[in-house]
Amino acid sequence: MTQVKWLILFGVACYGFGALSVTADELYGIAQFYGTGGVYYFPIIGARGLWDAWVYVFTGLGLCFFLCTLSVLMLQRTKPTRRGDRGSERQS
């Protein structure tokens, strides 16, 4: 069951990384077209200047990368469950 938790976290972090990568690409296009006066509208927090938007996006990318790395490391540390433990008790 612990492996499922880390797999779900890995999937969510990868999805977030992909979504934020697309957002970073949009920000780059806005910056090229409008210059420093561009504004990006985030669905939840509203309109922000390009500097704030870059900070939010790259912070999110860093967080998603950290969660992906953490989940991969934790998946490697989890031990498989042994189902044949009862058979060894009978032989003793």
N, C-alpha and C positions, 0 to 999 in steps of 0.2 A: 504494500500500500504506500510505503514511503517513496518508492520509485515513481508512482503515478503523480504524486505531488510535485516532484522535481521535473517530470516531463511536461506537466501542465505549465509550470513556471517558465520552462524553456520555450514552449510554444508561444506564450503570451509575450515574453521578452523579445522573441524573434519577430512577432507581428508588430510590436511597438517600434522596433528598430526599423523595419521596413516602412511603416507609416511615417515615421519621423524623417527617414531618408527622402521620401517623396516631398515632405514639407520643406526640407532644406533645399531641394531642387526648385520648388516654387519660390522660395525666398530669394534664391540666386537670380531667377528670372525677373522678379519684382525689382530687385536692386539694380539690375542692368537697365531696366526700362525706366524706372522712376528716379533712380539715384538715391540719395540719402533721405529724401522726403517721402519715401514710400511707406505705406501702412499695410500691415497684414492683420486680417481678422481671424482670431482663434474662436472656434465655436463656443467654448465654455467661458473663457476669460475676456473675450471681446477684442477690440482693435488695439494693436500695439505697434510701436515703431519698429523699424527693422533691427535696430540694435537689441532691443528687448526680445524680439522674436528669435534672433540668432542665439542669444543666451539660453532661452527656454529650450530650443530645439537641440542644441549641442549638450546641454545638461541632461535632457531626456535620452539622447543617444548614448551618452556615457553611462547613465543608469541602466539602460537596457543591455548594453554590452557587459556591464558588471553582473547583472542578473543571469545573463546567458552563461558567462564563465562560471559563476557560482553554481548554477544548476548542473552544468557538465561535470564539475569537480565533485559535487555531492552525489551525482549518479554513479560516478566511479567508486565512491567510498561505500555505497550501500552494499550490504552482503546479501547474496541470494538466500532465500529461505530453504531449509532442508526439510523435505517431506518424509524422508526415510529414517528419521531418528527413532521411531518406535521399533523398527526391525532390529536395530542394533541392541536395544534393551532386551529383546527376547533371547538373543544369542548369549548374553552374559550369564 
